[in-house]
Amino acid sequence: MPRAAIDISLAGDKELLKQLANLGKPSTQKKAVRPALRKSAKRIKPRVLANLSGSPVSPKTGRLLAAMAAEKIHALTRSRGIIGAGFDLPNRESLGIDPSDKYFYPFAVEYGHVRGAGKSAAPPHPFIRPAVDDNREQELNLIAADIGKGIIKQAAKK
């Protein structure tokens, strides 16, 4: 039996892995998986935006929220055997941050930061991680179902 070119260890569904391996070529396997991951990213993005727009991460200028909303869902950079979909943090230009400024505040909001020598630390206010973790099991089940549909679609083309 052919070996799956894609490790779906996040779902851990052995039957899904077996069916994926039966599709044969890695390119066909990717065609079955990529749409499911794109749909997942589309479901997660509104949760990220909701986390950004509410307490305790209430927007002061609204730039981060507006820039995150403008980011498009895209396939992750391709590498051997790894596929994915997601959206990036906005760049400095879209946030109105001077290119020479050494600080990039989306990371400071998500992970927290130290304010300087002798000053207290600013606590993290994660907006990305909770969007993923709060619905983890449901999202994994939806991804598995969508991959299953992709496998059926690709198998029908064989």
HELIX and SHEET records of a PDB file:
HELIX    1   1 LYS A   14  ASN A   22  1                                   9    
HELIX    2   2 PRO A   26  SER A   53  1                                  28    
HELIX    3   3 ARG A   63  ALA A   70  1                                   8    
HELIX    4   4 ARG A   92  LEU A   95  1                                   4    
HELIX    5   5 TYR A  105  TYR A  111  1                                   7    
HELIX    6   6 ARG A  129  ASP A  133  1                                   5    
HELIX    7   7 ARG A  136  LYS A  157  1                                  22    
SHEET    1   A 2 HIS A  74  ALA A  75  0                                        
SHEET    2   A 2 ALA A  85  GLY A  86 -1                                        
SHEET    1   B 2 HIS A 113  VAL A 114  0                                        
SHEET    2   B 2 ALA A 121  ALA A 122 -1                                        
END                                                                             
